Amino acid sequence: MENTPIFFADGENPKMIEAYKKAQETFKYFWRELSWEYRRIIPGLDVACVKLAFTQEIDGETVVEHMWINDVNFDGDIIYGTLVNQPNELTNVNNGDEVEIPVNQISDWLFASQGKTYGAFTIHAMRSEMSEDERNEHDDAWGLDFGDYNDILVVSDQNEKPENLVEHPMSKNMKESLIDFVKNNPEELTSQDELGYTFLHRETIAGNSTSVEVLLESGADKNAKNHLGKTALDYAAELKWNHLIPLFK
């Protein structure tokens, strides 16, 4: 993952380059939200999608197109999903294809809940150069209110509750039920999926510190490795979930 080159088209607007960087730095919050969305009985998100840089060699040149996927999954290294755009030039992918792209090829992410949008850095970069009428027209076309392009949120109630940047409220609220679940299903602490991921790996990748704490205190093996030879702590470090790292010491 570390050595894969990041492809951005030559001559990109500097605002876009900055937007790509911000999207990459904050993608972990998108995944944290989605990890809880997949457990909700009643969906909380109106939309959740990721924009990725797709590449192809055409006539000796690397052609790049930034396109959106939905039905997103993430294993700490690779993003999986379904392409929802039709490429302009690329012929190696099509709308509706299942795709797998390294995490460092992210160029944006977006989720929306209760009419508020989160992320959407490239969209805000474009909106910042529009007139107010154009912005309104743009937002209407998406069916979303993107709000202030100078104040981009990455977690809910971010300004009112900055602690939400450290931990998702659901992680705290589900503590007792997780303790009960692990007591009644102790095999969940040691079981690994077909790629070697444990419950601890998954909660660490999603940045859920209360969950990670409960699993470690319940006896989860912090040294368990997945098919790539990575421990949960490796993902905490790679994804810069700095609040999790002390829990493994």
Secondary structure as GFF3:
##gff-version 3
##sequence-region A 1 249
A	DSSP	alpha_helix	14	37	.	.	.	ID=ss1
A	DSSP	beta_strand	47	58	.	.	.	ID=ss2
A	DSSP	beta_strand	61	74	.	.	.	ID=ss3
A	DSSP	beta_strand	78	83	.	.	.	ID=ss4
A	DSSP	beta_strand	98	102	.	.	.	ID=ss5
A	DSSP	three_ten_helix	103	105	.	.	.	ID=ss6
A	DSSP	beta_strand	106	113	.	.	.	ID=ss7
A	DSSP	beta_strand	116	119	.	.	.	ID=ss8
A	DSSP	alpha_helix	121	127	.	.	.	ID=ss9
A	DSSP	alpha_helix	132	142	.	.	.	ID=ss10
A	DSSP	three_ten_helix	162	165	.	.	.	ID=ss11
A	DSSP	alpha_helix	169	173	.	.	.	ID=ss12
A	DSSP	alpha_helix	175	184	.	.	.	ID=ss13
A	DSSP	three_ten_helix	186	189	.	.	.	ID=ss14
A	DSSP	alpha_helix	199	205	.	.	.	ID=ss15
A	DSSP	alpha_helix	209	217	.	.	.	ID=ss16
A	DSSP	alpha_helix	232	238	.	.	.	ID=ss17
A	DSSP	three_ten_helix	245	248	.	.	.	ID=ss18
###
